[in-house]
Amino acid sequence: MREGFNSNVFINCPFDDEYKENLRVIIFTVIHCKFNPLISETKDSGANRLDSIIKLMKSSRLSIHDLSRNVSKKAGEAMRFNMPLELGIDLGLKNSEKIDLKDKVSMVIDVTGKDKNQYFYQKSISDLAGNDLIIYTQSELISLVEAVRNFLYIQKVDEAPDQHTNIWDDYNMFKAEYIENLEIDKLTINRVIQSEYIDIVQGYLDNKSK
């Protein structure tokens, strides 16, 4: 196996403002469970974005795919197809002839809400019917922590992750301190890029464990 392959977790999710809290929760949980989150960011304006995403997928045994945007919010608005596209590519890599990629494991999640029930995904991607898709509740993001933690528990490399309630408590303590420090620096939480957020979470958890 390539170095880092077993502990890398590719995250495929929406990037809109409404989802940012969900993404911060996922990243924090992944790092708390001693795994390494990988997420697409523009590093070279001349590079093909999809090529960069596929490179991240190939370097990750694990992946988390959130299909939360599989319904439009209003008439005439297009649904988001990026997440299903990336899920399809990831599943294709797993079924390729590459021996190490056959070990890839994907977690597919969706959110319940007023616009859809827990079986809505079967209407938008019927080929997923019969697969174990994990449903969480937007109003109770601790359910997202629990889902991600349980997925990573099964895939653990060394020590077992903490209980999801402990991770949730740690996240909320981190969040309070993190936002306070940003305000001191006259920044807002939404202006911090994902790679910087990952570094901040890693530093916070490293210091906490000392």
C-alpha positions in Angstrom: 0.0 0.0 0.0 1.1 3.6 -0.7 2.1 5.6 2.4 -1.0 7.3 3.9 -3.4 5.4 1.7 -5.0 3.5 4.6 -5.5 6.6 6.7 -6.5 9.1 4.0 -10.3 9.9 3.8 -11.5 11.7 0.7 -14.5 14.0 1.4 -17.0 14.6 -1.4 -19.6 17.1 -0.3 -21.3 20.4 -1.1 -19.4 23.7 -0.7 -22.2 26.1 -0.2 -22.5 28.4 2.8 -25.4 26.3 4.3 -23.2 23.2 4.3 -20.0 24.7 5.8 -20.9 23.7 9.4 -21.5 20.1 8.3 -18.1 20.0 6.6 -16.4 21.4 9.6 -18.0 18.7 11.7 -16.9 16.0 9.3 -13.3 17.2 9.1 -13.1 17.5 12.9 -14.5 14.0 13.4 -12.1 12.5 10.8 -9.1 14.1 12.5 -10.3 13.2 16.0 -10.5 9.5 14.9 -6.8 9.7 13.8 -7.5 9.8 10.1 -6.3 12.3 7.4 -9.1 14.2 5.6 -8.5 15.1 1.9 -10.6 17.7 0.2 -10.4 19.4 -3.1 -9.1 23.0 -3.2 -8.0 25.1 -6.1 -4.2 25.2 -6.0 -3.5 25.8 -9.7 -5.9 27.8 -11.8 -4.6 26.2 -14.9 -5.1 22.6 -13.6 -8.1 20.4 -14.4 -10.2 20.3 -11.3 -11.6 16.8 -12.0 -8.0 15.4 -12.5 -7.1 16.8 -9.0 -10.1 15.2 -7.5 -9.4 11.8 -9.0 -5.8 12.1 -7.8 -7.1 12.6 -4.2 -9.5 9.6 -4.6 -6.6 7.4 -5.8 -4.6 8.3 -2.7 -7.5 7.5 -0.3 -8.7 4.1 0.8 -11.7 5.6 2.5 -14.2 8.2 1.2 -17.2 10.0 2.5 -19.8 11.1 -0.1 -22.7 13.4 1.0 -25.6 13.5 -1.5 -27.5 16.2 0.4 -27.9 18.4 -2.6 -29.9 15.8 -4.7 -33.0 18.0 -4.7 -33.4 21.6 -5.9 -34.7 24.2 -3.4 -37.1 26.1 -5.8 -38.7 25.8 -9.2 -36.2 26.2 -12.0 -33.2 25.6 -9.9 -30.9 22.8 -11.0 -29.9 20.1 -8.5 -26.1 19.6 -7.9 -24.6 16.7 -9.8 -21.0 17.1 -8.7 -21.4 14.8 -5.7 -23.1 11.9 -7.5 -20.5 12.2 -10.3 -17.6 12.0 -7.9 -19.3 9.0 -6.1 -19.5 7.3 -9.4 -15.9 7.9 -10.2 -14.8 6.6 -6.8 -16.9 3.4 -7.2 -15.4 3.0 -10.7 -11.9 3.2 -9.2 -12.8 0.5 -6.7 -13.9 -1.8 -9.5 -10.9 -1.1 -11.7 -8.0 -3.5 -12.3 -5.7 -1.7 -9.9 -5.1 -4.2 -7.0 -4.7 -1.6 -4.2 -7.8 0.4 -5.3 -10.0 -2.7 -4.8 -9.6 -2.1 -1.0 -11.3 1.3 -1.3 -14.3 1.7 1.0 -17.0 4.4 0.6 -19.5 5.8 3.0 -22.5 7.4 1.4 -24.6 9.8 3.5 -27.7 12.0 3.0 -29.6 14.4 5.2 -33.3 14.3 6.0 -35.4 17.4 6.1 -38.6 19.1 5.2 -37.9 18.6 1.4 -37.3 14.9 1.5 -37.5 11.7 3.6 -34.8 9.1 4.2 -35.6 7.2 1.0 -35.5 10.2 -1.4 -32.1 9.2 -2.7 -33.7 6.1 -4.3 -35.6 8.4 -6.6 -32.6 10.4 -7.7 -30.1 7.5 -7.9 -32.1 4.4 -8.1 -29.0 2.2 -8.7 -28.1 2.9 -5.0 -31.3 1.2 -3.8 -30.4 -1.7 -1.6 -27.1 -0.2 -0.5 -26.5 1.0 3.1 -26.8 4.7 2.8 -26.4 6.5 6.1 -29.0 9.2 7.0 -28.4 12.0 9.4 -30.4 15.0 10.7 -29.4 18.5 9.8 -30.9 19.9 13.1 -28.9 17.4 15.2 -25.4 17.4 13.7 -24.3 15.0 16.5 -25.9 12.4 14.3 -23.4 13.2 11.6 -20.6 12.9 14.1 -22.0 9.5 15.1 -22.3 8.3 11.5 -18.7 9.3 10.5 -17.2 8.0 13.8 -18.9 4.6 13.4 -17.7 4.3 9.8 -14.2 5.0 10.8 -14.4 2.7 13.8 -14.8 -0.2 11.5 -11.9 1.0 9.4 -9.6 1.9 12.3 -5.9 1.4 11.7 -4.6 1.5 15.3 -6.5 2.6 18.3 -10.3 2.8 18.5 -11.9 6.3 18.2 -13.6 7.9 21.1 -17.4 7.6 21.5 -19.3 10.0 19.3 -20.6 12.0 22.3 -17.0 12.7 23.4 -16.1 13.9 19.9 -19.2 16.1 19.8 -18.3 17.7 23.1 -14.7 18.3 22.0 -16.0 19.8 18.7 -18.2 22.3 20.6 -15.3 23.3 22.9 -13.0 23.7 19.9 -15.6 25.7 18.0 -16.1 28.2 20.9 -12.3 28.7 21.2 -11.7 28.7 17.5 -14.3 31.4 16.7 -13.1 33.5 19.6 -9.6 33.4 18.3 -10.8 34.3 14.8 -12.7 37.3 16.1 -9.5 38.5 17.9 -7.8 38.4 14.5 -10.7 40.2 12.9 -11.6 37.2 10.7 -14.8 35.2 10.3 -15.1 31.4 10.3 -16.3 31.4 6.7 -13.2 33.1 5.3 -10.8 30.4 6.5 -9.9 28.0 3.7 -10.3 24.3 4.3 -6.6 23.3 4.3 -6.0 26.0 7.0 -9.0 24.7 9.0 -7.6 21.2 8.9 -4.2 22.5 10.2 -5.9 24.4 13.0 -8.0 21.3 14.0 -4.9 19.1 13.9 -2.9 21.5 16.1 -5.8 21.9 18.6 -6.2 18.1 19.0 -2.4 17.5 19.2 -2.2 20.1 22.0 -5.2 18.6 23.7 -3.7 15.2 23.8 -0.4 16.3 25.5 
